[in-house]
Amino acid sequence: MPTATNLKPLELHHLSHSQHTSYLRCPHAYFLERVAHVPALPAWWFIGGSCVHNVTETWERLVLDGANVNIEFNVEEITWTVLDELVDEEMRKKGVPQDQWFAAGRWPAKNGYDWWKANAPGMVQRYIDWRTATKWEIAYFNGIPGIECELNVNFEFGQFTGAPDRVFRLPSGQLVVGDVKSGSTLPKDGLQLGTYSNALEMLGFERPAYGTYIMVKADPKPGEDVHTPLIPLDKYRTPYLEQVYGATKSCIELGAFAPNPGDACRTCVVQKGCYAAGGERSAEFDPLNPRYVEEYLSAGGN
């Protein structure tokens, strides 16, 4: 019988940067979503962000294939089509009415469907305009373009998997790992970018020296560019990454899932199953709820 104190140790087959950041944000939310499988509420920032990523990736691949994108690529129509497909898919998977989906921004002008329909095409166009102006080229690795290329490497702690949004080659010949961001929050460091750089080196490829975040939500301020200044990635090497990710993996496998209640609970996609956040379904999913065992047994658990 599972309780709050005798959960079985977990075995992670692989770790990713998103798992690492999710765990650090709130270990208990990580547990609820990925272990207890609390039904996560849809969030517009995930859906809209996926739309922007998908469309910019499509544009990149069309360019590589030699398509005349100036004629064949209608940014607005393609973006709206992808957005609607993602919304329909989310509805089929979760069946949650759209008025219950999480949306950023201030009430009543929340960043829901209408906001993303109005703004996502501009984000895509901003990316296209930036790419056209920079003249950076997509790097290749054994004939595979550096566009969402899957990287799987083995550390001492186990397997790490990831897929950089882009790997560019500058006119100088140096490589740059790029990550497309449709939100306004800039990551505090280059860990994600450096991890991908190191993974490429571990796989026997040229190591990118720099990384950058491509911030497409709004026009840059005067004197700035869409992409952040290049971030040196030299410190993100195997011994350092072993310690950083290895610690997270150990905590997860040991079952260290303490809650971290705070402002982020308001937009947590599994808050309804969280006892610390007062979730109405916490007795059904959360071992921290004193009624969890009772609910578990009544549902036929053993």
N, C-alpha and C positions, 0 to 999 in steps of 0.2 A: 504494500500500500504506500503510495507516495505521500510524503509530508514535507513540510518546509525544511526539515533538518536531515532527511535521509534520501534526498534525490540521488539517483544513480549518477556516477561520473559520466561525462560525455566524451565522445571520441570524435574529434573534428577531422574529416578527411582532407580538408584544405582550408586555408584562411585567405581572405581578400582584404583589401584596404577598406572597403565599405563595411565589412564585418568588424574590423578593428575600430573604426570611428563610431559605429553604432554601439558597440560595447562600451567604449569610453564615455559616450554621451549619457547612457543610463544602462548599467548592466542588467537591471531587472526588466526594462523594456526589451532588451535583447532576448532575454529568456522567454518573455511572454510571446514575442513574435516568432522566434525561430525554434523554440523548444516546446512551449505549451501550445503554440499555434492558435493564439487568439486571433479571431477574424479582424484583420486590419481595415480601418476605414480608409477609403480612397482619399488622396490629397491632390489638389489641383497642381501644386508645384511639381510633383513627380510626373504627372501626366503631361503637363505643358513642357517641362524640361525634356522629357523623352521625345516629345514631338519635335522640338528644336534640334535635338541631337540626331534624330532619324533623318530629318530633311537635309541638314547640313552634310551628313554622311552620304546621302543619296547624291547631292550636288557634287561632292568630291569625286565619287566614283564615276559619275557621268563625265566629268572633266577628264579623268584618266582614260576613259574609253573613247575620248575624242569627240564627244557630243558638242554641238553648238548650243551651249547652255543659254546664251543670250536670246535665242529664239525658242528653244525647246523647254525651257524651265520657267514656268509661271509660278513664282514664289508664293503668291497669295493662294492660288487654287490648290497647289500641292500641299501647302502647310495646312490648309483647312481640311483637306481630305485625310491627311495623316492624323490630325487632331480628332476628327470624328471617329476614325477607326479605333484609336486608342480609347476614347470614351466608351464606345460600344463594347469593346473588349472588357473594360473594367466593369461595365454594367453586367455583362454575361457572367463574369467570374465572381462578383461579389453581391450583385443584386441590391445594392444600397442606393436609395433615392439620392439624386444629385444635390438636393438641398441639405443633405447630411454630410457632404464631402467637405474636407478641410480646405479652406482658402485663405491665403495670406491677404494682407492689406486691412484697411479700416472699414468698418461697417458704415454705410450700406454698400460702398463701392468695393466689395470684396473681389479678389482676383480669381474669379470663377471662370466658367466657360466663355462668357461674353468678353471678359478681359483678355483671356488667352487668344481668342479668335481675333481680337483687335490688335494684339501686341506680338504674338508669336511670329507672324510674317515679317515684322520689322526686325526682330532678333535674327531671323534667318538672313534677311537682306544685309543686315549689319555685318554678319559673318562673311557673306559673299563679297561685300565691298572691301572688307579688310583683307581677305585672302587675295583678291585681285590686286590690291594696292601693294601688298608686301612682297609679292613675287617669290614667296617661299615655295619650295617644292616638297611634295610628299616623298619621304624616304622609303626605300625598299629593303626588305630583308629576305634573302633567298627567293626573290621574285614576288614576295607578298608585300603589298603596300601597307604603310604604317597608318592604317585607318581601322580603329577598333580591332587591332590584331591581338589574338589571344596569346597570353604569355603564361606558361606554367613552369615553375622552377622549384627545386627542392632545397630547402634550408635544413639545418639540423633539427629544427622544431617540427618540420613536416613540409607539406606542399603549400606553395603560395600561388594564387592564380589572379590574373588581372588582364585588363585590355585598355591600353591608353587610347584616348580619343584620337589623337594624331601624333605622328612623329614626323617632324619637318627637317629638311636640310636647307640651311641658310646659304646665301650666295658665297659666304666664306668657306663653305664645306662642312661646318659644324652642324651637329644634330641637336634638335630641340624637341622635348616632349611637350605637347600642348594638351590642355584640358579645357573643354568648352563649358562655361558656366552661364546658365540662364537666370540665376538669382543675383542678388546684390551683395551677398556675403563673400568676402574674399578669404580663402583659407589662410590660416596664420603661418603656415610654413610650406615647404616644398616636399614633404614626406611622400605624398602620393606620386608626384612626378619623379622624385629620386628613386622610389622603389621600382618604377617601370624602367628607368634608366639602368639600374643595377641588374634587373631581370634580363634585359637585353644583353648586357655584358656576360651574365652567367650562362646565357644560351650561346655564347660565342660570337655575338655580333658587336659592332662598334658601339661604344658607350656614349649616349648623348651627354654633352657637357652641361646643358642648360635645360630649364623648363620654363613654362609660362602658362598663365591662366588667361583664357580668352573670354572676357566679360561682355556678353552681347545684350544684356538686358536694356541698357540705355547708351546713348551717345557718350563718349568719353568727355571728361572735362577739358578745358583749353590746356594745351601743352601735354596732354596724356594721349595714350593710344588705346585701342580696343584691347590689346594684349598687355599684360603687366610687364614691367621690366624683367629681362631675363634673369632667372634665379640659378645661381651656380649649384650643381647637384653633387659635387665631389664628396661631401660628407656622408651621403647616403649609400654606404657600402655594406657589404655582407655582415661584418661583425656588429655594426651598429643596428642593422635591421634585424639581426638574430635576436638582439636584446629587446628591441621595441615590440616586434610582433610575437616573439616567443613568450614574453610576459603575458600578453593578451590571450594567447592560445592556452597557456597554462591556467589562467584564471577561469576561462570558459570551461575547460575540461574538468577543473576541480569543482565546478558548480558555484562559483563566487558571483552571485547575482544580486547584490545589494541594491535597493532602490535609490534613486537620486532625485527626489521630488523637488520641484521648483517651477519656474515660469514655463519651461519647456513642456510641462505636463499638458498645458492647454492645447497644444498641437500634436500631442503624441498619438500616433495612429492606433495604439493598442490600449489607450487609457481606460476604456470601458472594462477591460479585464484586469486592471491593476488595483490591488487593495490599497497601496500607498496613496494612489490618486483618487480614491473613493469610487472606483469603477463599479457600476451596478451589476456587472457580470463577473466580478472578481471571485466570488465563491465557486464559480464554475471552472475557472482557469488558474487561479493564483494560490499556490500553497501557503502564502503568507496570510491568507484569510482564514480565521479560525473555523469557519464553516466549510472549508474546502474539502476535507475528508468526508464529511457528511454528504455533500453534493456529489463527490466522486463515487461513493458507494451507492447512492440512490440512482446513479446513472449506469450502474452495472459494473463498476470497476472492481478489480480484485488484486 
